[in-house]
C-alpha cells in the first residue's frame, strides 16, 4: 500500500507536469488540471467568499488566469497546489473587496402613469457594454500588449504575472521567487518601462482620443 507521502509526491509531480504542458498551450492538460484541482480550489474560495454564485465565477476566473500565467510556475520554488491555492485565495479576496465597495442602489423600479404600472428606471440609460469599434480596438491593444510582453526577460515576465495577474504584493513576489525585494522592484520597474516604450511604438495599443 502506498504511503501518504508517496501519494502526495506523485500528485505534486502530476500537477507540475500538467502545469508545464498548460504553459505550452496543451488543452488536454488544462482539462486534467481542472479535474484534479477545481474541487479543492472551489473550497478555498468558498471559505473566503461564501456566496456560491460568486465563488463559481471566481473559480472560472482562476482557471482563465492559470491558462495565462502557467509559464510563470517554477516547480523548484513552489509546490503546485500551494501555487494554485495562492492564486485562488488572492482572486477570492479581491472579489470580496470589490463587492464590499460596490455602490448599492435603492431601487430601479418606479410607479408608472397608469395604476399598477411599473417603470424600469434603467431601461432608457445607454448600455455600458463596449460597441463594435471599441471591441476591435481592445483586441488590437491586447494583441500588441502580448507581443510586447514577449520581449521582456523571463524574470520580468514572471514578476509581472505574479504582481498583476495573481495580485501578489512586491514582498510576496520576492518571497515566491526567493529574490531580494530590491531586485524584484527593479525587475518590475524595468519591465513597466520596457512595456511603455514598446506600446508607444504601436498606435493601436493607445486609446483613441478622437
LINRA-V831649 format. One record per backbone hydrogen bond with DSSP energy under -0.5 kcal/mol. CO is the residue of the C=O (numbers start at 0). NH is the residue of the N-H. Records with the same first field share a line. If there is no record, write none. Layout:
BEGIN
CO=NH, NH
END
This chain:
BEGIN
2=6
3=7
4=8
5=9
6=10
7=11
8=12
9=13
10=14
11=15
12=16
13=17
14=18
15=19
16=20
17=21
18=22
19=23
20=23, 25
21=24
24=26
25=29
26=30
27=31
28=32
29=33
30=34
31=35
32=36
33=37
36=40
37=41
38=42
39=43
40=44
41=45
42=46
43=47
44=47, 48
49=51
50=54
51=55
52=56
53=57
54=58
55=59
56=60
57=61
58=62
59=63
60=64
61=65
62=66
63=67
64=67, 68
65=69
68=71
69=72
72=74
73=76, 77
78=82
79=83
80=84
81=85
82=86
83=87
84=88
85=89
86=90
87=91
88=92
89=93
90=94
91=95
92=96
93=97
94=98
95=99
96=100
97=101
102=104
107=120, 121
109=118
113=116
116=111
118=109, 120
119=122
121=124
130=134
131=135
132=136
133=137
134=138
135=139
136=140
137=141
138=142
139=143
140=144
141=145
142=146
143=147
144=148
145=149
147=150
148=151
152=156
153=157
154=158
155=159
156=160
157=161
158=162
159=163, 164
160=164, 165
161=167
168=172
169=173
170=174
171=175
172=176
173=177, 178
179=183
180=184
181=185
182=186
183=187
184=188
185=189
186=190
187=191
188=192
189=193
190=194
191=195
192=196
193=197
194=198
195=199
196=200
197=200
198=201
200=202
201=204
202=205
206=208
END
